[in-house]
Amino acid sequence: MTREEAHLLVMKAGGVPKTSVTKKTNLLVFGQQEAYALRPGAKFSNKMEKAMALIESGASLEVVDEETFLQMINSPEGFES
């Protein structure tokens, strides 16, 4: 899924998609490009690094993969699941 497609899904679900991570962000969806960063010595993207720092400082921010995001969008509870 492209970012544009994800943004449209978020808007249809009543959310407000953003292009940056801030303390107001409550959900970050990471794509396949982040999966490679799980190998030893690899770095996460700046967005993921910022999200992890916000979570460590107590922010109510959830990081999910694309598959989980699609399950959330398609569930009857939506983003509340």
One Martini backbone bead per residue (centre of mass of N, CA, C, O) as a GRO file, in nm:
protein
   81
    1MET     BB    1   0.099   0.035   0.020
    2THR     BB    2   0.055   0.354   0.001
    3ARG     BB    3   0.045   0.650   0.154
    4GLU     BB    4  -0.206   0.753   0.010
    5GLU     BB    5  -0.384   0.509   0.078
    6ALA     BB    6  -0.359   0.535   0.384
    7HIS     BB    7  -0.475   0.819   0.409
    8LEU     BB    8  -0.756   0.749   0.298
    9LEU     BB    9  -0.830   0.542   0.516
   10VAL     BB   10  -0.811   0.734   0.754
   11MET     BB   11  -1.023   0.938   0.658
   12LYS     BB   12  -1.261   0.732   0.634
   13ALA     BB   13  -1.222   0.673   0.960
   14GLY     BB   14  -1.168   0.985   1.086
   15GLY     BB   15  -0.886   1.065   1.043
   16VAL     BB   16  -0.549   1.230   1.067
   17PRO     BB   17  -0.312   1.259   0.853
   18LYS     BB   18   0.047   1.249   0.876
   19THR     BB   19   0.409   1.318   0.809
   20SER     BB   20   0.457   1.335   1.121
   21VAL     BB   21   0.606   1.309   1.445
   22THR     BB   22   0.427   1.365   1.748
   23LYS     BB   23   0.275   1.407   2.056
   24LYS     BB   24  -0.013   1.370   1.890
   25THR     BB   25   0.053   1.100   1.812
   26ASN     BB   26  -0.120   0.760   1.803
   27LEU     BB   27  -0.021   0.645   1.508
   28LEU     BB   28   0.216   0.412   1.359
   29VAL     BB   29   0.298   0.310   1.032
   30PHE     BB   30   0.486   0.043   0.916
   31GLY     BB   31   0.682  -0.077   0.673
   32GLN     BB   32   0.898  -0.278   0.506
   33GLN     BB   33   1.152  -0.093   0.547
   34GLU     BB   34   1.165  -0.157   0.865
   35ALA     BB   35   1.234  -0.462   0.881
   36TYR     BB   36   1.544  -0.446   0.824
   37ALA     BB   37   1.607  -0.296   1.107
   38LEU     BB   38   1.609  -0.570   1.283
   39ARG     BB   39   1.885  -0.599   1.229
   40PRO     BB   40   2.190  -0.595   1.318
   41GLY     BB   41   2.297  -0.248   1.303
   42ALA     BB   42   2.045  -0.120   1.227
   43LYS     BB   43   1.836   0.152   1.127
   44PHE     BB   44   1.596   0.355   1.185
   45SER     BB   45   1.391   0.576   1.123
   46ASN     BB   46   1.318   0.886   1.227
   47LYS     BB   47   1.024   0.824   1.299
   48MET     BB   48   1.078   0.577   1.474
   49GLU     BB   49   1.269   0.709   1.674
   50LYS     BB   50   1.066   0.920   1.773
   51ALA     BB   51   0.847   0.726   1.867
   52MET     BB   52   1.021   0.576   2.079
   53ALA     BB   53   1.081   0.828   2.249
   54LEU     BB   54   0.785   0.899   2.316
   55ILE     BB   55   0.716   0.636   2.457
   56GLU     BB   56   0.939   0.658   2.678
   57SER     BB   57   0.796   0.946   2.774
   58GLY     BB   58   0.462   0.853   2.769
   59ALA     BB   59   0.329   0.823   2.514
   60SER     BB   60   0.023   0.761   2.325
   61LEU     BB   61   0.176   0.527   2.120
   62GLU     BB   62   0.128   0.333   1.826
   63VAL     BB   63   0.299   0.058   1.667
   64VAL     BB   64   0.238  -0.062   1.334
   65ASP     BB   65   0.170  -0.263   1.091
   66GLU     BB   66   0.005  -0.299   0.801
   67GLU     BB   67  -0.170  -0.541   0.881
   68THR     BB   68  -0.284  -0.419   1.143
   69PHE     BB   69  -0.406  -0.168   1.018
   70LEU     BB   70  -0.610  -0.320   0.837
   71GLN     BB   71  -0.757  -0.456   1.070
   72MET     BB   72  -0.849  -0.194   1.206
   73ILE     BB   73  -1.007  -0.072   0.968
   74ASN     BB   74  -1.195  -0.352   0.932
   75SER     BB   75  -1.307  -0.321   1.199
   76PRO     BB   76  -1.581  -0.239   1.388
   77GLU     BB   77  -1.394  -0.065   1.597
   78GLY     BB   78  -1.142   0.012   1.465
   79PHE     BB   79  -0.914   0.205   1.648
   80GLU     BB   80  -1.015   0.058   1.928
   81SER     BB   81  -0.863  -0.236   1.906
   0.00000   0.00000   0.00000
